[in-house]
Amino acid sequence: MKIKLFCCMAAVAMAFTGCAKKPTFFVDPEWTEKPTSVTVEFTKPMVENQDDVKDDLEEYADNFSAWFKAELTKDLNLVTKNSVPLEVREVGADELVHEKDSIQTVEFNMMKPMAMDGDGYYLVFSNVNFSRREDSYENWAYIQNVSQNGYGAPANNSMATAGPTIADNGLWLYADYAYYSAKTGNRVAFGHWNIKSKFAYAMTRGDWEKCVLALVKKTLARTPVLKK
């Protein structure tokens, strides 16, 4: 019994991102069957700066949800290699029930469909938000070079000549998600992602596409959806 309990605990631990880091997702170790179908639902995605949509996705300036749905569908079929029947649709908040859960001290928010049909699984994306940001942080290579050699001293590390601070431009995608079994109604996986596509000067359509593809890959990873 002790061995069985230890194995179960080890399996659960492996589903986290690591002991030293805060967990960002969970997959029930008892969920091993490949879904016969996956219904993917998402709430209306938000964009902090609508001008970014006009600049990079001009034809979707007035209907960003349509772009997100098309991109999700394309990437889901790509990553699953069309091995699972998929349906992707936008739903309203009134069609979902808010749920909360926690791992250690980390809280997660999920949305569960009020009604689920069939024997497949439901994947719900919620609180989807795109944000263009600039992150600044201290350039420790520069600071160390100055402390050792003084200002203006040559350095063999290019980062040490870049100035005391470094700025990273990026498009961030935040999203919560959860999987549910339509047969039992049980939640079998959930998580939250902070995804970033870095760019040097100007943001492009490719940055939006990279974020959604990364979202799909991360959400499908370690689940039976990718089981052969």
N, CA, C and O of each residue as an XYZ file, in Angstrom:
912
protein
N       0.829     -1.202      0.000
C       0.000      0.000      0.000
C       0.863      1.251      0.000
O       0.572      2.217     -0.706
N       1.958      1.228      0.820
C       2.841      2.384      0.871
C       3.505      2.639     -0.473
O       3.667      3.788     -0.883
N       3.894      1.549     -1.170
C       4.532      1.695     -2.477
C       3.561      2.295     -3.477
O       3.923      3.164     -4.269
N       2.314      1.817     -3.430
C       1.301      2.322     -4.346
C       1.056      3.802     -4.092
O       0.926      4.581     -5.035
N       0.992      4.197     -2.813
C       0.768      5.593     -2.469
C       1.928      6.452     -2.927
O       1.729      7.557     -3.432
N       3.149      5.943     -2.750
C       4.327      6.696     -3.162
C       4.334      6.908     -4.667
O       4.642      8.003     -5.138
N       3.999      5.874     -5.423
C       3.971      5.975     -6.889
C       2.948      7.006     -7.346
O       3.188      7.772     -8.279
N       1.796      7.008     -6.667
C       0.747      7.961     -7.026
C       1.206      9.386     -6.754
O       0.991     10.287     -7.565
N       1.843      9.579     -5.596
C       2.336     10.915     -5.257
C       3.426     11.359     -6.216
O       3.500     12.533     -6.578
N       4.276     10.419     -6.629
C       5.340     10.749     -7.574
C       4.759     11.147     -8.919
O       5.246     12.075     -9.565
N       3.718     10.443     -9.337
C       3.085     10.761    -10.621
C       2.474     12.150    -10.594
O       2.566     12.906    -11.561
N       1.840     12.476     -9.453
C       1.248     13.807     -9.320
C       2.338     14.871     -9.349
O       2.191     15.908     -9.995
N       3.427     14.603     -8.645
C       4.532     15.568     -8.606
C       5.104     15.799     -9.994
O       5.476     16.923    -10.329
N       5.179     14.757    -10.802
C       5.716     14.888    -12.157
C       4.823     15.734    -13.037
O       5.272     16.271    -14.050
N       3.547     15.860    -12.654
C       2.612     16.653    -13.460
C       2.807     18.140    -13.239
O       2.282     18.951    -14.002
N       3.556     18.515    -12.204
C       3.831     19.919    -11.948
C       5.058     20.345    -12.729
O       5.732     19.518    -13.343
N       5.341     21.620    -12.706
C       6.470     22.148    -13.462
C       7.786     21.974    -12.735
O       8.834     22.300    -13.292
N       7.770     21.478    -11.524
C       9.014     21.251    -10.792
C       8.844     21.644     -9.349
O       8.025     22.502     -9.022
N       9.628     21.011     -8.472
C       9.480     21.219     -7.044
C       9.854     22.647     -6.644
O       9.227     23.228     -5.757
N      10.859     23.206     -7.287
C      11.357     24.513     -6.883
C      10.535     25.654     -7.460
O      10.621     26.777     -6.964
N       9.755     25.405     -8.474
C       8.979     26.450     -9.127
C       7.509     26.349     -8.732
O       7.026     25.294     -8.322
N       6.821     27.467     -8.867
C       5.393     27.436     -8.610
C       4.702     26.647     -9.721
O       5.019     26.833    -10.895
N       3.775     25.782     -9.373
C       3.096     24.978    -10.396
C       2.253     25.848    -11.318
O       1.632     26.814    -10.875
N       2.234     25.506    -12.582
C       1.416     26.234    -13.549
C       0.355     25.341    -14.195
O      -0.514     25.838    -14.912
N       0.417     24.028    -13.949
C      -0.592     23.140    -14.518
C      -0.656     21.841    -13.727
O       0.240     21.527    -12.944
N      -1.726     21.097    -13.946
C      -1.901     19.782    -13.329
C      -2.623     18.872    -14.300
O      -3.576     19.290    -14.957
N      -2.175     17.628    -14.396
C      -2.852     16.603    -15.195
C      -3.090     15.412    -14.278
O      -2.153     14.900    -13.666
N      -4.330     14.976    -14.183
C      -4.662     13.827    -13.352
C      -3.918     12.593    -13.876
O      -4.114     12.217    -15.032
N      -3.072     11.953    -13.062
C      -2.323     10.777    -13.536
C      -3.217      9.609    -13.933
O      -2.775      8.695    -14.629
N      -4.474      9.634    -13.492
C      -5.397      8.558    -13.852
C      -6.076      8.802    -15.202
O      -6.782      7.932    -15.713
N      -5.862      9.980    -15.770
C      -6.408     10.255    -17.106
C      -5.415      9.726    -18.135
O      -4.406     10.367    -18.428
N      -5.711      8.571    -18.668
C      -4.795      7.910    -19.598
C      -5.418      7.600    -20.953
O      -4.700      7.293    -21.904
N      -6.746      7.676    -21.055
C      -7.399      7.318    -22.311
C      -7.331      8.468    -23.313
O      -7.533      9.628    -22.954
N      -7.049      8.140    -24.559
C      -7.058      9.160    -25.611
C      -8.503      9.523    -25.917
O      -9.319      8.633    -26.153
N      -8.836     10.800    -25.920
C     -10.221     11.216    -26.168
C     -10.714     10.792    -27.555
O      -9.965     10.808    -28.532
N     -11.968     10.420    -27.610
C     -12.585     10.118    -28.904
C     -12.940     11.405    -29.641
O     -13.113     11.411    -30.860
N     -13.047     12.494    -28.882
C     -13.306     13.805    -29.469
C     -12.986     14.866    -28.419
O     -13.001     14.592    -27.219
N     -12.698     16.072    -28.884
C     -12.453     17.196    -27.978
C     -13.249     18.400    -28.471
O     -13.080     18.849    -29.605
N     -14.110     18.910    -27.614
C     -14.838     20.131    -27.897
C     -14.097     21.276    -27.215
O     -13.988     21.306    -25.990
N     -13.593     22.204    -27.997
C     -12.794     23.308    -27.469
C     -13.669     24.558    -27.402
O     -14.164     25.035    -28.423
N     -13.851     25.076    -26.206
C     -14.641     26.287    -26.018
C     -13.745     27.394    -25.471
O     -12.814     27.131    -24.709
N     -14.029     28.618    -25.860
C     -13.261     29.745    -25.342
C     -14.173     30.946    -25.132
O     -15.115     31.174    -25.891
N     -13.872     31.703    -24.092
C     -14.586     32.960    -23.871
C     -13.914     34.057    -24.688
O     -12.783     33.894    -25.147
N     -14.599     35.151    -24.862
C     -14.100     36.228    -25.716
C     -12.699     36.672    -25.282
O     -12.512     37.115    -24.148
N     -11.718     36.555    -26.176
C     -10.353     36.986    -25.820
C     -10.256     38.506    -25.778
O     -10.908     39.207    -26.551
N      -9.439     38.996    -24.873
C      -9.278     40.439    -24.701
C      -7.915     40.885    -25.231
O      -6.937     40.142    -25.158
N      -7.863     42.095    -25.760
C      -6.611     42.698    -26.230
C      -6.493     44.054    -25.557
O      -7.400     44.880    -25.662
N      -5.386     44.291    -24.869
C      -5.236     45.533    -24.122
C      -5.137     46.756    -25.039
O      -5.646     47.829    -24.715
N      -4.486     46.584    -26.169
C      -4.340     47.710    -27.096
C      -4.950     47.326    -28.444
O      -4.341     46.586    -29.217
N      -6.140     47.824    -28.721
C      -6.834     47.476    -29.953
C      -6.094     47.971    -31.197
O      -6.273     47.420    -32.283
N      -5.275     48.995    -31.047
C      -4.517     49.495    -32.199
C      -3.537     48.432    -32.708
O      -3.211     48.407    -33.895
N      -3.073     47.569    -31.826
C      -2.177     46.489    -32.253
C      -2.888     45.532    -33.212
O      -2.289     45.040    -34.169
N      -4.148     45.279    -32.950
C      -4.931     44.411    -33.839
C      -5.102     45.079    -35.194
O      -4.981     44.428    -36.232
N      -5.382     46.371    -35.186
C      -5.545     47.103    -36.444
C      -4.255     47.098    -37.258
O      -4.287     47.030    -38.487
N      -3.123     47.172    -36.564
C      -1.832     47.216    -37.263
C      -1.428     45.861    -37.834
O      -0.933     45.782    -38.959
N      -1.636     44.798    -37.066
C      -1.100     43.488    -37.444
C      -2.133     42.533    -38.027
O      -1.793     41.658    -38.823
N      -3.395     42.698    -37.633
C      -4.467     41.789    -38.089
C      -5.631     42.640    -38.599
O      -6.762     42.532    -38.125
N      -5.323     43.469    -39.560
C      -6.268     44.504    -39.995
C      -7.644     43.956    -40.346
O      -8.661     44.562    -40.009
N      -7.679     42.804    -41.027
C      -8.966     42.276    -41.458
C      -9.811     41.755    -40.293
O     -10.999     41.480    -40.462
N      -9.196     41.617    -39.103
C      -9.928     41.141    -37.920
C     -10.073     42.250    -36.876
O     -10.364     41.974    -35.712
N      -9.871     43.494    -37.289
C      -9.909     44.615    -36.347
C     -11.237     44.690    -35.601
O     -11.276     45.089    -34.438
N     -12.317     44.308    -36.265
C     -13.639     44.382    -35.643
C     -14.159     43.024    -35.187
O     -15.285     42.918    -34.700
N     -13.339     41.986    -35.346
C     -13.791     40.647    -34.941
C     -12.584     39.786    -34.569
O     -12.273     38.803    -35.241
N     -11.919     40.173    -33.493
C     -10.717     39.460    -33.076
C     -11.018     38.011    -32.716
O     -10.173     37.138    -32.913
N     -12.201     37.748    -32.196
C     -12.579     36.377    -31.826
C     -12.516     35.436    -33.017
O     -12.153     34.268    -32.874
N     -12.875     35.949    -34.205
C     -12.845     35.113    -35.406
C     -11.415     34.698    -35.727
O     -11.170     33.553    -36.106
N     -10.468     35.628    -35.575
C      -9.061     35.275    -35.805
C      -8.588     34.246    -34.793
O      -7.929     33.271    -35.153
N      -8.926     34.466    -33.518
C      -8.487     33.547    -32.463
C      -9.050     32.146    -32.696
O      -8.342     31.155    -32.523
N     -10.303     32.065    -33.083
C     -10.919     30.760    -33.356
C     -10.229     30.064    -34.523
O      -9.923     28.874    -34.447
N      -9.984     30.801    -35.596
C      -9.327     30.217    -36.778
C      -7.911     29.751    -36.432
O      -7.476     28.688    -36.875
N      -7.198     30.553    -35.639
C      -5.825     30.212    -35.277
C      -5.793     29.000    -34.346
O      -4.951     28.114    -34.494
N      -6.712     28.974    -33.393
C      -6.817     27.816    -32.493
C      -7.087     26.539    -33.281
O      -6.436     25.517    -33.067
N      -8.046     26.608    -34.187
C      -8.422     25.435    -34.978
C      -7.252     24.930    -35.805
O      -6.986     23.729    -35.855
N      -6.555     25.859    -36.456
C      -5.399     25.487    -37.282
C      -4.316     24.813    -36.444
O      -3.783     23.773    -36.832
N      -3.995     25.399    -35.307
C      -2.905     24.881    -34.483
C      -3.275     23.586    -33.780
O      -2.426     22.709    -33.619
N      -4.517     23.451    -33.362
C      -4.961     22.203    -32.734
C      -4.865     21.033    -33.712
O      -4.403     19.952    -33.349
N      -5.300     21.251    -34.941
C      -5.207     20.205    -35.955
C      -3.756     19.903    -36.302
O      -3.396     18.756    -36.565
N      -2.924     20.947    -36.300
C      -1.506     20.761    -36.602
C      -0.816     19.923    -35.534
O      -0.120     18.959    -35.850
N      -1.009     20.293    -34.264
C      -0.309     19.616    -33.173
C      -0.844     18.200    -32.951
O      -0.072     17.290    -32.647
N      -2.144     18.006    -33.096
C      -2.710     16.659    -32.920
C      -2.575     15.813    -34.178
O      -2.884     14.621    -34.161
N      -2.116     16.420    -35.266
C      -1.994     15.736    -36.557
C      -3.335     15.145    -36.996
O      -3.399     14.070    -37.593
N      -4.399     15.880    -36.682
C      -5.775     15.483    -37.045
C      -6.143     14.103    -36.514
O      -6.952     13.399    -37.119
N      -5.549     13.712    -35.381
C      -5.802     12.379    -34.831
C      -7.022     12.340    -33.919
O      -7.465     11.265    -33.515
N      -7.564     13.508    -33.596
C      -8.736     13.590    -32.724
C      -9.757     14.523    -33.355
O      -9.404     15.639    -33.736
N     -11.023     14.099    -33.480
C     -12.048     15.003    -33.988
C     -12.177     16.220    -33.074
O     -12.301     16.071    -31.858
N     -12.150     17.415    -33.647
C     -12.177     18.649    -32.868
C     -13.305     19.558    -33.308
O     -13.651     19.621    -34.487
N     -13.865     20.253    -32.355
C     -14.818     21.327    -32.639
C     -14.422     22.522    -31.793
O     -14.247     22.390    -30.582
N     -14.279     23.682    -32.410
C     -13.861     24.887    -31.695
C     -14.985     25.910    -31.788
O     -15.510     26.177    -32.869
N     -15.350     26.483    -30.632
C     -16.426     27.460    -30.653
C     -16.282     28.460    -29.503
O     -15.771     28.136    -28.431
N     -16.746     29.677    -29.761
C     -16.770     30.700    -28.723
C     -18.061     30.557    -27.928
O     -19.122     30.287    -28.492
N     -17.962     30.741    -26.610
C     -19.140     30.631    -25.752
C     -19.211     31.859    -24.847
O     -18.214     32.543    -24.615
N     -20.395     32.112    -24.355
C     -20.589     33.219    -23.435
C     -20.369     32.784    -21.998
O     -20.423     31.596    -21.683
N     -20.122     33.744    -21.138
C     -19.892     33.440    -19.726
C     -21.105     32.783    -19.086
O     -20.966     32.046    -18.111
N     -22.305     33.045    -19.628
C     -23.515     32.462    -19.062
C     -23.653     30.980    -19.381
O     -24.551     30.315    -18.864
N     -22.773     30.459    -20.226
C     -22.790     29.035    -20.548
C     -21.772     28.247    -19.718
O     -21.619     27.038    -19.890
N     -21.083     28.944    -18.821
C     -20.012     28.326    -18.052
C     -20.200     28.595    -16.561
O     -20.896     29.525    -16.155
N     -19.559     27.753    -15.769
C     -19.571     27.903    -14.315
C     -18.144     28.130    -13.840
O     -17.234     27.393    -14.220
N     -17.949     29.142    -13.016
C     -16.610     29.459    -12.509
C     -16.199     28.461    -11.432
O     -16.967     28.165    -10.517
N     -14.979     27.947    -11.554
C     -14.419     27.042    -10.559
C     -13.060     27.542    -10.109
O     -12.359     28.227    -10.853
N     -12.694     27.192     -8.884
C     -11.373     27.520     -8.355
C     -10.725     26.264     -7.807
O     -11.404     25.350     -7.338
N      -9.412     26.231     -7.871
C      -8.652     25.143     -7.283
C      -7.294     25.703     -6.903
O      -6.947     26.819     -7.291
N      -6.527     24.938     -6.150
C      -5.206     25.413     -5.752
C      -4.230     24.256     -5.669
O      -4.612     23.123     -5.378
N      -2.971     24.553     -5.929
C      -1.871     23.615     -5.758
C      -0.849     24.345     -4.901
O      -0.364     25.415     -5.269
N      -0.532     23.764     -3.768
C       0.317     24.446     -2.799
C      -0.340     25.796     -2.466
O      -1.465     25.822     -1.967
N       0.340     26.900     -2.731
C      -0.250     28.208     -2.433
C      -0.732     28.924     -3.685
O      -1.145     30.082     -3.624
N      -0.680     28.231     -4.829
C      -1.061     28.837     -6.104
C      -2.530     28.550     -6.396
O      -2.957     27.395     -6.391
N      -3.302     29.607     -6.650
C      -4.712     29.452     -6.969
C      -4.927     29.485     -8.480
O      -4.250     30.218     -9.201
N      -5.866     28.690     -8.939
C      -6.203     28.614    -10.362
C      -7.685     28.896    -10.544
O      -8.513     28.519     -9.716
N      -8.006     29.573    -11.654
C      -9.387     29.850    -12.023
C      -9.717     29.094    -13.297
O      -8.953     29.115    -14.262
N     -10.859     28.429    -13.290
C     -11.296     27.676    -14.462
C     -12.757     27.957    -14.757
O     -13.489     28.475    -13.913
N     -13.169     27.610    -15.958
C     -14.571     27.701    -16.341
C     -15.025     26.338    -16.836
O     -14.381     25.727    -17.689
N     -16.143     25.867    -16.291
C     -16.685     24.551    -16.648
C     -17.979     24.719    -17.435
O     -18.834     25.517    -17.051
N     -18.134     23.976    -18.533
C     -19.387     24.050    -19.299
C     -20.575     23.621    -18.442
O     -20.487     22.648    -17.692
N     -21.666     24.338    -18.553
C     -22.869     23.980    -17.806
C     -23.496     22.706    -18.365
O     -24.170     21.966    -17.649
N     -23.264     22.460    -19.653
C     -23.807     21.250    -20.281
C     -22.739     20.642    -21.172
O     -22.086     21.347    -21.941
N     -22.561     19.315    -21.064
C     -21.597     18.588    -21.888
C     -22.258     17.342    -22.450
O     -22.928     16.602    -21.730
N     -22.064     17.117    -23.744
C     -22.694     15.990    -24.424
C     -21.651     14.989    -24.903
O     -20.491     15.344    -25.108
N     -22.065     13.738    -25.080
C     -21.209     12.719    -25.662
C     -20.260     12.080    -24.665
O     -20.379     12.260    -23.453
N     -19.312     11.325    -25.214
C     -18.346     10.602    -24.392
C     -16.938     11.168    -24.514
O     -15.980     10.574    -24.021
N     -16.815     12.316    -25.172
C     -15.495     12.900    -25.360
C     -15.097     13.809    -24.206
O     -15.558     13.648    -23.076
N     -14.233     14.762    -24.515
C     -13.737     15.690    -23.507
C     -13.952     17.128    -23.966
O     -14.045     17.412    -25.160
N     -14.026     18.008    -23.007
C     -14.154     19.439    -23.273
C     -12.894     20.143    -22.777
O     -12.397     19.859    -21.687
N     -12.391     21.057    -23.588
C     -11.266     21.901    -23.223
C     -11.749     23.347    -23.268
O     -12.182     23.833    -24.313
N     -11.671     24.030    -22.128
C     -12.194     25.398    -22.045
C     -11.059     26.371    -21.757
O     -10.359     26.244    -20.753
N     -10.882     27.350    -22.654
C      -9.944     28.447    -22.435
C     -10.725     29.652    -21.920
O     -11.761     30.011    -22.479
N     -10.231     30.268    -20.867
C     -10.909     31.442    -20.316
C      -9.877     32.473    -19.882
O      -8.688     32.175    -19.761
N     -10.356     33.691    -19.649
C      -9.479     34.800    -19.236
C      -8.296     34.962    -20.199
O      -7.169     35.219    -19.776
N      -8.566     34.810    -21.475
C      -7.528     34.968    -22.497
C      -7.261     36.454    -22.713
O      -8.179     37.227    -22.988
N      -6.001     36.840    -22.585
C      -5.667     38.260    -22.689
C      -4.334     38.430    -23.406
O      -3.341     37.800    -23.043
N      -4.318     39.284    -24.426
C      -3.095     39.618    -25.154
C      -2.621     41.000    -24.707
O      -3.407     41.946    -24.647
N      -1.319     41.108    -24.393
C      -0.796     42.368    -23.897
C       0.604     42.611    -24.452
O       1.491     41.772    -24.293
N       0.804     43.771    -25.110
C       2.143     44.152    -25.567
C       2.836     44.875    -24.428
O       2.307     45.837    -23.872
N       4.044     44.393    -24.082
C       4.742     44.950    -22.930
C       6.222     45.140    -23.210
O       6.801     44.515    -24.098
N       6.808     46.017    -22.428
C       8.260     46.175    -22.433
C       8.747     45.897    -21.017
O       8.354     46.587    -20.076
N       9.593     44.900    -20.868
C      10.137     44.543    -19.565
C      11.576     45.008    -19.464
O      12.385     44.727    -20.348
N      11.899     45.710    -18.403
C      13.258     46.171    -18.172
C      13.845     45.453    -16.962
O      13.164     45.248    -15.958
N      15.092     45.080    -17.068
C      15.759     44.427    -15.945
C      17.238     44.782    -15.956
O      17.783     45.214    -16.971
N      17.867     44.594    -14.821
C      19.265     44.976    -14.672
C      20.191     44.062    -15.458
O      20.035     42.841    -15.457
N      21.157     44.676    -16.128
C      22.159     43.941    -16.896
C      23.341     43.643    -15.961
O      24.228     44.473    -15.766
N      23.322     42.437    -15.394
C      24.337     42.103    -14.393
C      25.728     41.968    -14.997
O      26.728     42.185    -14.312
N      25.797     41.615    -16.264
C      27.108     41.527    -16.918
C      27.746     42.917    -16.991
O      28.949     43.071    -16.776
N      26.923     43.929    -17.298
C      27.412     45.309    -17.358
C      27.839     45.787    -15.972
O      28.906     46.379    -15.811
N      26.994     45.523    -14.975
C      27.280     45.976    -13.616
C      28.559     45.338    -13.082
O      29.369     45.999    -12.432
N      28.732     44.050    -13.362
C      29.929     43.354    -12.894
C      31.184     43.892    -13.582
O      32.228     44.055    -12.950
N      31.069     44.168    -14.887
C      32.219     44.697    -15.624
C      32.627     46.069    -15.089
O      33.815     46.364    -14.963
N      31.627     46.913    -14.775
C      31.920     48.239    -14.234
C      32.583     48.131    -12.863
O      33.544     48.843    -12.571
N      32.063     47.235    -12.029
C      32.620     47.096    -10.684
C      34.061     46.585    -10.713
O      34.856     46.907     -9.830
N      34.393     45.790    -11.726
C      35.738     45.215    -11.806
C      36.723     46.104    -12.563
O      37.902     46.182    -12.216
N      36.211     46.785    -13.625
C      37.122     47.500    -14.526
C      36.855     48.990    -14.654
O      37.652     49.717    -15.248
N      35.741     49.446    -14.102
C      35.409     50.851    -14.215
C      34.589     51.148    -15.461
O      34.532     50.330    -16.380
N      33.956     52.311    -15.494
C      33.138     52.705    -16.635
C      33.995     52.869    -17.890
O      35.115     53.376    -17.832
N      33.448     52.432    -19.021
C      34.138     52.603    -20.293
C      35.208     51.570    -20.558
O      35.836     51.591    -21.616
N      35.431     50.657    -19.612
C      36.462     49.633    -19.811
C      35.982     48.611    -20.826
O      34.800     48.269    -20.835
N      36.874     48.112    -21.686
C      36.482     47.087    -22.663
C      36.038     45.816    -21.952
O      36.470     45.519    -20.838
N      35.161     45.073    -22.627
C      34.661     43.823    -22.041
C      34.634     42.745    -23.104
O      34.385     43.023    -24.277
N      34.889     41.517    -22.690
C      34.852     40.408    -23.635
C      33.445     39.833    -23.753
O      33.219     38.889    -24.511
N      32.518     40.387    -23.022
C      31.126     39.952    -23.075
C      30.310     41.082    -23.679
O      30.252     42.177    -23.120
N      29.677     40.822    -24.823
C      28.921     41.878    -25.506
C      27.804     42.422    -24.631
O      27.436     43.591    -24.749
N      27.258     41.579    -23.748
C      26.189     42.035    -22.875
C      26.697     43.087    -21.903
O      25.933     43.928    -21.429
N      27.993     43.035    -21.608
C      28.559     43.978    -20.645
C      28.696     45.372    -21.219
O      28.972     46.313    -20.476
N      28.510     45.534    -22.523
C      28.606     46.856    -23.145
C      27.235     47.400    -23.532
O      27.133     48.437    -24.187
N      26.191     46.700    -23.125
C      24.840     47.064    -23.555
C      24.165     48.083    -22.654
O      23.030     48.479    -22.920
N      24.828     48.512    -21.605
C      24.212     49.471    -20.696
C      23.728     48.820    -19.424
O      23.655     47.593    -19.347
N      23.390     49.627    -18.408
C      23.018     49.067    -17.103
C      21.664     48.364    -17.070
O      21.397     47.569    -16.169
N      20.812     48.655    -18.047
C      19.512     47.985    -18.087
C      19.267     47.398    -19.473
O      19.814     47.867    -20.470
N      18.442     46.375    -19.511
C      18.067     45.716    -20.758
C      16.552     45.765    -20.881
O      15.839     45.522    -19.907
N      16.065     46.073    -22.053
C      14.624     46.130    -22.296
C      14.230     45.037    -23.282
O      14.814     44.907    -24.358
N      13.238     44.263    -22.896
C      12.701     43.218    -23.764
C      11.299     43.602    -24.202
O      10.424     43.836    -23.369
N      11.086     43.667    -25.508
C       9.743     43.905    -26.035
C       9.097     42.564    -26.327
O       9.747     41.648    -26.831
N       7.815     42.451    -26.009
C       7.160     41.185    -26.271
C       5.647     41.290    -26.262
O       5.068     42.197    -25.665
N       5.026     40.342    -26.939
C       3.576     40.176    -26.881
C       3.300     39.044    -25.908
O       3.773     37.923    -26.099
N       2.543     39.333    -24.875
C       2.224     38.340    -23.869
C       0.820     37.802    -24.090
O      -0.097     38.538    -24.453
N       0.674     36.510    -23.865
C      -0.645     35.869    -23.897
C      -0.861     35.176    -22.558
O      -0.092     34.300    -22.161
N      -1.919     35.584    -21.873
C      -2.295     34.962    -20.609
C      -3.572     34.161    -20.839
O      -4.471     34.610    -21.550
N      -3.654     32.982    -20.241
C      -4.865     32.182    -20.411
C      -4.986     31.135    -19.315
O      -3.993     30.547    -18.888
N      -6.211     30.910    -18.866
C      -6.538     29.796    -17.979
C      -7.197     28.714    -18.828
O      -7.806     29.009    -19.856
N      -7.073     27.473    -18.397
C      -7.715     26.400    -19.155
C      -8.052     25.234    -18.238
O      -7.503     25.109    -17.142
N      -8.959     24.384    -18.699
C      -9.306     23.166    -17.972
C      -9.909     22.154    -18.939
O     -10.612     22.513    -19.884
N      -9.617     20.881    -18.680
C     -10.209     19.760    -19.416
C     -11.266     19.105    -18.537
O     -11.098     18.987    -17.323
N     -12.364     18.679    -19.172
C     -13.425     17.975    -18.459
C     -13.853     16.744    -19.243
O     -13.879     16.752    -20.474
N     -14.185     15.699    -18.520
C     -14.761     14.510    -19.140
C     -16.261     14.722    -19.275
O     -16.948     14.969    -18.284
N     -16.770     14.626    -20.494
C     -18.203     14.799    -20.707
C     -18.988     13.657    -20.060
O     -20.133     13.838    -19.646
N     -18.372     12.496    -19.977
C     -19.043     11.318    -19.434
C     -19.241     11.433    -17.928
O     -20.323     11.141    -17.420
N     -18.208     11.855    -17.215
C     -18.279     11.906    -15.747
C     -18.499     13.318    -15.208
O     -18.952     13.489    -14.077
N     -18.179     14.327    -16.015
C     -18.264     15.696    -15.554
C     -17.072     16.129    -14.726
O     -17.032     17.256    -14.234
N     -16.086     15.232    -14.564
C     -14.923     15.525    -13.729
C     -13.877     16.347    -14.482
O     -13.695     16.192    -15.690
N     -13.202     17.212    -13.754
C     -12.069     17.953    -14.299
C     -10.842     17.058    -14.226
O     -10.532     16.515    -13.166
N     -10.136     16.897    -15.356
C      -8.999     15.977    -15.409
C      -7.669     16.698    -15.613
O      -6.611     16.079    -15.495
N      -7.704     17.986    -15.916
C      -6.473     18.768    -16.073
C      -6.842     20.250    -16.040
O      -7.952     20.637    -16.405
N      -5.896     21.063    -15.597
C      -6.130     22.504    -15.584
C      -4.794     23.221    -15.454
O      -3.773     22.619    -15.122
N      -4.826     24.524    -15.725
C      -3.591     25.275    -15.599
C      -3.741     26.722    -16.022
O      -4.835     27.197    -16.327
N      -2.616     27.405    -16.029
C      -2.545     28.810    -16.437
C      -1.221     29.021    -17.156
O      -0.181     28.522    -16.726
N      -1.270     29.770    -18.264
C      -0.041     30.028    -19.026
C       0.219     31.518    -19.177
O      -0.696     32.310    -19.402
N       1.491     31.878    -19.048
C       1.981     33.207    -19.419
C       2.970     32.999    -20.562
O       4.079     32.511    -20.343
N       2.581     33.359    -21.752
C       3.387     33.074    -22.941
C       3.860     34.386    -23.547
O       3.110     35.361    -23.601
N       5.116     34.404    -24.006
C       5.686     35.634    -24.546
C       6.354     35.388    -25.884
O       7.105     34.428    -26.049
N       6.074     36.262    -26.836
C       6.783     36.262    -28.114
C       7.606     37.544    -28.173
O       7.047     38.634    -28.302
N       8.928     37.424    -28.078
C       9.801     38.600    -28.058
C      10.016     39.132    -29.471
O      10.107     38.365    -30.429
N      10.097     40.460    -29.586
C      10.430     41.072    -30.865
C      11.398     42.219    -30.605
O      11.368     42.837    -29.541
N      12.254     42.499    -31.582
C      13.306     43.496    -31.394
C      12.783     44.923    -31.558
O      13.078     45.793    -30.739
N      12.014     45.160    -32.609
C      11.600     46.525    -32.921
C      10.078     46.670    -33.027
O       9.460     47.396    -32.249
N       9.494     45.979    -33.985
C       8.057     46.120    -34.214
C       7.367     44.764    -34.129
O       7.917     43.747    -34.552
N       6.179     44.762    -33.589
C       5.392     43.543    -33.487
C       4.727     43.263    -34.833
O       4.345     44.191    -35.545
N       4.590     41.975    -35.181
C       3.987     41.579    -36.453
C       2.941     40.495    -36.220
O       2.757     40.021    -35.099
N       2.268     40.115    -37.284
C       1.288     39.034    -37.218
C       1.920     37.750    -36.679
O       1.279     36.973    -35.971
N       3.189     37.547    -37.030
C       3.869     36.343    -36.592
C       3.936     36.198    -35.080
O       3.925     35.080    -34.566
N       4.005     37.319    -34.358
C       4.058     37.262    -32.898
C       2.738     36.750    -32.326
O       2.730     35.959    -31.383
N       1.635     37.196    -32.893
C       0.322     36.698    -32.456
C       0.212     35.198    -32.720
O      -0.272     34.442    -31.878
N       0.666     34.782    -33.895
C       0.584     33.372    -34.265
C       1.461     32.504    -33.370
O       1.061     31.407    -32.981
N       2.666     32.998    -33.042
C       3.573     32.244    -32.158
C       2.953     32.027    -30.786
O       3.085     30.951    -30.202
N       2.278     33.044    -30.275
C       1.664     32.935    -28.957
C       0.571     31.866    -28.923
O       0.515     31.062    -27.993
N      -0.285     31.858    -29.924
C      -1.375     30.886    -29.939
C      -0.831     29.472    -30.145
O      -1.313     28.529    -29.517
N       0.161     29.317    -31.010
C       0.753     27.998    -31.218
C       1.386     27.486    -29.920
O       1.243     26.312    -29.577
N       2.078     28.361    -29.207
C       2.683     27.962    -27.932
C       1.608     27.580    -26.916
O       1.779     26.635    -26.146
N       0.495     28.325    -26.921
C      -0.615     28.009    -26.028
C      -1.149     26.608    -26.295
O      -1.389     25.841    -25.363
N      -1.331     26.280    -27.555
C      -1.852     24.969    -27.930
C      -0.864     23.860    -27.548
O      -1.258     22.848    -26.968
N       0.401     24.051    -27.868
C       1.407     23.035    -27.553
C       1.495     22.777    -26.055
O       1.548     21.624    -25.629
N       1.513     23.832    -25.256
C       1.624     23.682    -23.805
C       0.385     23.002    -23.219
O       0.490     22.180    -22.309
N      -0.781     23.350    -23.748
C      -2.025     22.821    -23.205
C      -2.227     21.347    -23.557
O      -2.842     20.607    -22.789
N      -1.717     20.920    -24.702
C      -1.853     19.528    -25.113
C      -0.750     18.637    -24.545
O      -0.936     17.429    -24.398
N       0.397     19.234    -24.229
C       1.543     18.450    -23.743
C       1.176     17.692    -22.473
O       0.428     18.191    -21.632
N       1.711     16.481    -22.346
C       1.541     15.632    -21.165
C       0.109     15.164    -20.967
O      -0.240     14.700    -19.881
N      -0.726     15.277    -21.994
C      -2.088     14.765    -21.912
C      -2.275     13.623    -22.899
O      -1.520     13.514    -23.866
N      -3.268     12.773    -22.671
C      -3.531     11.668    -23.606
C      -4.039     12.125    -24.968
O      -4.176     11.311    -25.881
N      -4.321     13.425    -25.114
C      -4.788     13.925    -26.414
C      -3.749     13.633    -27.490
O      -4.105     13.391    -28.643
N      -2.465     13.654    -27.124
C      -1.397     13.412    -28.075
C      -0.966     11.943    -28.115
O       0.001     11.582    -28.786
N      -1.695     11.119    -27.393
C      -1.370      9.699    -27.365
C      -1.601      9.063    -28.735
O      -2.608      9.339    -29.388
N      -0.672      8.216    -29.169
C      -0.803      7.579    -30.495
C      -1.715      6.379    -30.425
O      -1.944      5.718    -31.438
